[in-house]
Amino acid sequence: MLSRGAASGRALRGAVRAGGQPPVRGLRASPRARCAMPSWVIDRYGRNDVLRFTRDMVFPTIHFPNEVIIKVHAASLNPIDLSMRSGYGATALNMKRDPLKLKTMETEFPLTLGRDVSGVVMECGLSVSYFKPGDEVSFKPKCLSHTEAASLPYVGLTAWSAVNQVGGLNQSNCSGKRVLILGASGGVGTFAVQLLKAWGADVTAVCSHDASTLMKKLGADDVIDYRSGNLEEQLKTLPLFDFILDNVGGSTEKWALDLLKKWSGATYVTLVTPFLINMDKLGVADGMLQTGVTVGSKTVKHLFKGVHYRWAFFMPSGRSLDEIAELVDSGKIQPVIDQVFSFSEVPKAFLKLEEGHARGKTVIDVIGKK
């Protein structure tokens, strides 16, 4: 969250771990002096010039018993933040923010972008028993700084969702499996390479030549430069794959599934889906219907060809974050950071991300003095 001071959100583990725990603690109210904080907001959707700095963002308050308030030490940007700056996903997100239409205001503005944070719990709702004020979130890996930790949650949980929850791979069944990662040098890709190598997979990473050294450092067994020739033809010379993670989308979907082993349970998972676009264009009901028809028809089509076709999305999960933290603390996964910006440089950070060809994550040092 691109606010200096605090962010409010529901504790991922608050409701899950509440049963059988010691009696819940009372609500810790915010001191009266906390009424505003600095923040980067947008008042309309558009390009980078819509970003506005304010010192008068209303300090968050706890509205539900399973929420916490976090003092943000660092945040990071993801490609979806660029899209949402321009209005992508507005229909779905507005419904999520106010599902019962209780708010009297008809606009979501001023809107604070961002979804990745590392920081310290300031206050807890009544039913939160897994966190207490002073805890680092989400129980930050002990070996990482807040700047490093902020680079992991969104890409880590997105990769985990695609590989484990949707793709069905895990530590016990991944050894020796051949995995192809398209778009391996970005935030999700660099995390997925490390996760799959930690589980024993044979990983082929597709990226540009200038990212090949990074891919090898992260453990990729083979690195393919998509600029060195026809990518499809290059990949056809390799043995078939058990699993493909597609971070690129577009035309790759037309030929990538032909690289899978037929009738063996091999799976293609793409993170590039029309779900939010459909809702923006058609509304919630019709958008969800169109999405269901699209994914359903593609799933059946490829099933008859002997392979599995799946869509994946970011899925919040406290338990998965715990497992990721263990992998980081054991040295099997490391954060990959492209560049760190100060809080005053948030517009520059957006421009850097907009250039594309990232090598890991773009991070904001929220509490730095620069």
VOGU-3710 file (C-alpha; in Angstrom, 3 decimals, decimal comma):
1> mlsrgaasgr> 0,000/0,000/0,000  1,504/3,312/-1,059  0,831/5,101/2,206  3,422/6,112/4,759  2,080/5,280/8,169  -0,487/2,525/8,097  -2,581/0,190/6,043  -5,720/-1,591/7,142  -6,601/-5,122/6,148  -8,129/-8,352/7,370
11> alrgavragg> -5,627/-10,641/9,033  -5,177/-13,672/6,782  -4,872/-15,983/9,728  -7,100/-14,185/12,229  -10,251/-16,221/11,633  -8,461/-19,428/10,670  -6,442/-19,796/13,853  -8,953/-18,258/16,278  -10,481/-21,531/17,449  -8,845/-23,039/20,497
21> qppvrglras> -6,577/-20,073/21,069  -6,335/-18,031/24,274  -9,105/-15,467/24,870  -9,077/-12,723/22,287  -7,545/-9,423/23,210  -9,469/-6,192/23,180  -9,401/-3,636/20,433  -6,515/-1,219/20,616  -7,918/2,124/19,636  -5,941/4,648/17,648
31> prarcampsw> -4,763/7,695/19,584  -6,654/10,855/18,693  -3,482/12,393/17,308  -3,512/9,889/14,433  -5,945/11,489/12,041  -3,992/11,734/8,768  -0,943/10,297/7,036  1,056/10,858/3,824  -0,051/8,818/0,831  0,100/8,531/-2,948
41> vidrygrndv> -3,424/8,452/-4,373  -5,283/8,794/-7,662  -8,436/10,873/-8,167  -9,202/9,391/-11,584  -7,935/6,569/-13,758  -5,251/7,304/-16,312  -1,514/7,366/-16,944  1,253/8,314/-14,528  0,186/11,947/-14,189  -2,863/10,885/-12,164
51> lrftrdmvfp> -0,637/10,031/-9,181  -0,968/12,682/-6,459  0,877/13,046/-3,175  -1,130/14,075/-0,128  -0,351/14,454/3,555  -4,029/14,311/4,469  -5,013/10,707/3,775  -7,428/9,594/6,486  -5,772/7,261/8,977  -7,388/3,810/8,717
61> tihfpnevii> -9,626/2,438/11,426  -10,672/-1,129/12,223  -14,192/-1,830/10,966  -14,346/-5,615/11,399  -13,113/-7,832/14,242  -10,731/-9,801/11,974  -8,829/-6,745/10,710  -5,449/-5,370/11,680  -3,710/-2,038/11,080  -0,132/-2,254/9,848
71> kvhaaslnpi> 2,615/0,345/10,000  4,049/0,011/6,491  7,850/-0,105/6,267  8,117/-1,084/2,593  5,869/-1,810/-0,373  6,356/-3,114/-3,878  4,751/-2,647/-7,272  3,367/-5,288/-9,597  2,304/-5,036/-13,263  -1,329/-5,255/-12,140
81> dlsmrsgyga> -0,848/-1,944/-10,277  -0,065/-0,262/-13,605  -3,226/-1,700/-15,109  -5,352/-0,699/-12,132  -4,005/2,835/-12,297  -5,749/2,927/-15,685  -8,999/1,407/-14,399  -8,430/-2,299/-15,004  -10,563/-4,408/-12,691  -12,522/-1,433/-11,322
91> talnmkrdpl> -15,884/-3,211/-11,512  -14,775/-6,247/-9,538  -12,747/-4,284/-6,996  -15,538/-1,808/-6,298  -17,866/-4,727/-5,640  -15,293/-6,259/-3,281  -14,793/-2,971/-1,412  -18,526/-2,430/-0,880  -20,464/-5,625/-1,699  -23,636/-4,480/0,066
101> klktmetefp> -23,559/-0,934/-1,358  -23,420/0,543/2,138  -21,206/3,507/1,335  -22,936/6,768/0,594  -20,182/8,008/-1,749  -20,573/6,899/-5,377  -16,845/6,939/-6,122  -13,843/4,926/-4,998  -11,595/7,998/-5,160  -9,225/9,059/-3,763
111> ltlgrdvsgv> -7,803/5,579/-4,275  -4,527/4,234/-2,887  -2,871/1,688/-5,172  -0,648/-1,207/-4,144  -1,073/-4,643/-2,619  2,359/-5,709/-1,291  3,551/-4,571/2,135  5,963/-5,455/4,865  5,600/-3,814/8,218  4,592/-4,095/11,847
121> vmecglsvsy> 1,152/-4,657/13,372  -0,126/-1,561/15,185  -3,645/-2,574/16,207  -5,808/-5,713/16,137  -9,538/-6,353/15,902  -11,348/-8,284/18,609  -11,211/-11,701/16,925  -7,551/-11,560/15,866  -5,580/-14,027/17,967  -2,726/-14,913/15,608
131> fkpgdevsfk> -1,217/-11,423/15,584  -0,483/-8,899/18,290  0,806/-5,316/18,124  4,523/-5,303/17,396  4,481/-8,468/15,226  6,129/-8,265/11,831  3,783/-9,293/9,016  3,114/-11,631/7,666  5,576/-13,073/10,155  8,322/-11,748/7,931
141> pkclshteaa> 11,185/-14,159/7,201  13,782/-13,508/9,889  16,645/-13,249/7,424  15,070/-10,461/5,331  14,792/-6,707/5,701  11,357/-5,124/5,241  12,456/-3,906/1,804  13,290/-7,468/0,755  10,190/-8,965/2,377  7,864/-6,518/0,605
151> slpyvgltaw> 8,926/-7,981/-2,734  7,542/-11,442/-2,003  3,848/-11,691/-0,963  1,971/-10,994/-4,207  4,343/-12,760/-6,606  4,934/-15,570/-4,136  1,243/-16,297/-3,581  0,479/-15,922/-7,294  3,179/-18,438/-8,214  2,088/-20,730/-5,355
161> savnqvggln> -1,514/-20,568/-6,582  -0,526/-21,440/-10,153  1,952/-24,195/-9,333  0,419/-25,800/-6,245  -3,252/-24,980/-5,831  -4,117/-25,019/-9,549  -1,266/-27,041/-11,041  -1,208/-29,674/-8,308  2,574/-29,711/-7,876  4,164/-29,963/-4,450
171> qsncsgkrvl> 7,300/-31,055/-2,672  6,359/-34,736/-2,767  5,416/-35,097/-6,460  7,594/-32,556/-8,272  10,964/-34,294/-8,328  12,177/-34,948/-11,861  9,203/-33,320/-13,567  10,014/-31,191/-16,596  8,672/-27,660/-16,167  8,635/-24,786/-18,660
181> ilgasggvgt> 8,252/-21,190/-17,432  7,365/-18,589/-20,074  8,273/-15,079/-18,903  10,681/-16,296/-16,246  12,557/-13,090/-15,410  9,694/-11,071/-13,885  8,487/-11,155/-10,294  6,290/-14,266/-10,556  8,729/-16,027/-12,871  11,804/-15,581/-10,677
191> favqllkawg> 9,859/-16,853/-7,669  8,437/-19,833/-9,590  11,885/-20,899/-10,825  13,178/-21,044/-7,256  10,064/-22,731/-5,854  10,084/-25,490/-8,454  13,820/-26,069/-8,088  13,356/-26,300/-4,312  10,829/-29,069/-5,008  13,217/-30,914/-7,333
201> advtavcshd> 11,828/-30,084/-10,780  13,865/-29,788/-13,975  13,169/-26,172/-14,983  13,456/-24,576/-18,422  13,224/-20,776/-18,237  12,309/-18,536/-21,179  13,586/-14,958/-21,016  15,780/-12,528/-22,941  19,531/-13,079/-23,190  20,410/-10,379/-20,640
211> astlmkklga> 18,454/-12,268/-17,961  20,090/-15,644/-18,611  22,765/-15,191/-15,921  20,084/-14,410/-13,355  18,091/-17,498/-14,379  21,132/-19,741/-13,968  21,860/-18,184/-10,588  18,305/-18,992/-9,474  18,790/-22,616/-10,501  17,187/-22,975/-13,953
221> ddvidyrsgn> 18,492/-26,076/-15,742  17,981/-24,665/-19,242  17,556/-21,049/-20,357  16,005/-20,174/-23,728  16,433/-16,704/-25,234  13,140/-15,842/-26,902  14,911/-13,226/-29,035  17,453/-15,592/-30,573  15,020/-17,121/-33,043  11,534/-18,583/-33,360
231> leeqlktlpl> 10,672/-19,521/-29,775  8,183/-22,227/-30,715  10,716/-23,961/-32,939  13,431/-23,706/-30,274  11,207/-25,345/-27,665  10,081/-28,102/-30,033  13,668/-29,399/-30,107  13,482/-30,139/-26,370  11,845/-33,133/-24,647  8,152/-32,624/-23,837
241> fdfildnvgg> 7,105/-31,026/-20,535  4,957/-32,132/-17,591  3,943/-28,600/-16,612  3,941/-25,158/-18,248  3,517/-21,851/-16,404  2,659/-19,040/-18,825  3,269/-15,477/-17,568  3,130/-14,042/-21,103  -0,175/-15,056/-22,710  -1,134/-13,814/-26,139
251> stekwaldll> -0,018/-16,016/-29,030  1,923/-18,412/-26,783  -1,312/-20,160/-25,815  -1,849/-21,205/-29,440  1,221/-23,466/-29,501  2,482/-23,943/-25,943  0,117/-26,812/-25,115  1,637/-28,849/-27,943  4,822/-28,987/-25,845  3,121/-31,032/-23,103
261> kkwsgatyvt> 3,248/-34,812/-22,697  -0,104/-36,146/-23,900  -2,327/-38,372/-21,722  0,010/-38,171/-18,739  -1,708/-35,574/-16,563  0,464/-32,762/-17,972  -0,902/-29,289/-17,251  -0,715/-25,801/-18,781  -1,485/-22,930/-16,395  -1,767/-19,331/-17,581
271> lvtpflinmd> -1,844/-16,206/-15,429  -3,077/-14,074/-18,333  -6,871/-14,289/-18,294  -9,802/-12,090/-19,431  -11,658/-12,398/-16,110  -11,456/-8,762/-14,920  -11,639/-7,379/-18,464  -14,892/-9,248/-19,026  -16,366/-7,800/-15,827  -15,256/-4,271/-16,761
281> klgvadgmlq> -16,818/-4,571/-20,222  -19,933/-6,626/-19,491  -20,675/-6,030/-15,813  -20,395/-8,494/-12,957  -23,019/-11,078/-13,940  -22,451/-11,165/-17,700  -18,687/-10,886/-17,235  -18,582/-13,908/-14,944  -20,823/-15,845/-17,333  -18,587/-15,054/-20,311
291> tgvtvgsktv> -15,521/-16,004/-18,296  -17,069/-19,329/-17,318  -17,968/-20,132/-20,913  -14,471/-19,261/-22,139  -12,493/-21,262/-19,600  -14,940/-24,145/-19,775  -14,745/-24,469/-23,551  -10,938/-24,294/-23,549  -10,665/-26,851/-20,758  -12,840/-29,364/-22,616
301> khlfkgvhyr> -11,123/-28,701/-25,948  -7,664/-29,482/-24,569  -8,863/-32,350/-22,403  -9,838/-34,193/-25,583  -6,245/-33,635/-26,742  -4,832/-35,285/-23,620  -3,658/-32,255/-21,636  -5,074/-30,066/-18,866  -5,756/-26,348/-19,401  -6,095/-24,073/-16,365
311> waffmpsgrs> -6,312/-20,420/-15,325  -4,671/-19,183/-12,128  -4,887/-16,013/-10,053  -3,399/-14,517/-6,919  -4,941/-16,301/-3,914  -4,404/-14,928/-0,388  -3,308/-17,618/2,044  -1,684/-17,200/5,430  -0,652/-20,854/5,503  1,101/-20,523/2,139
321> ldeiaelvds> 2,918/-17,409/3,358  4,160/-19,430/6,333  5,519/-22,101/3,976  7,132/-19,452/1,783  8,771/-17,882/4,840  10,236/-21,281/5,777  11,677/-21,700/2,271  13,207/-18,219/2,458  14,694/-18,761/5,921  16,181/-22,081/4,757
331> gkiqpvidqv> 17,897/-20,335/1,822  15,900/-22,083/-0,905  14,177/-18,902/-2,098  15,631/-15,410/-2,189  13,953/-12,129/-3,117  14,868/-10,801/-6,547  14,748/-6,990/-6,574  15,232/-4,962/-9,722  15,335/-1,502/-8,096  14,412/0,244/-4,826
341> fsfsevpkaf> 12,808/3,711/-4,799  12,134/6,073/-1,915  8,581/7,023/-0,946  8,981/10,393/-2,657  9,879/8,593/-5,902  6,688/6,558/-6,322  5,906/8,087/-9,776  9,428/7,149/-10,924  8,840/3,621/-9,686  5,679/3,363/-11,772
351> lkleegharg> 7,560/4,628/-14,837  10,337/2,093/-14,240  7,811/-0,730/-14,090  6,082/0,621/-17,181  9,297/0,209/-19,180  8,914/-3,564/-18,900  11,656/-6,219/-19,009  11,914/-6,232/-15,222  14,428/-8,472/-13,497  12,472/-9,161/-10,346
361> ktvidvigkk> 10,537/-6,607/-8,319  10,292/-2,823/-8,033  10,248/-1,902/-4,327  9,329/1,261/-2,389  11,234/2,041/0,828  8,372/3,731/2,675  10,100/4,819/5,888  13,478/5,826/4,401  14,439/9,465/4,814  15,372/10,063/1,160
//
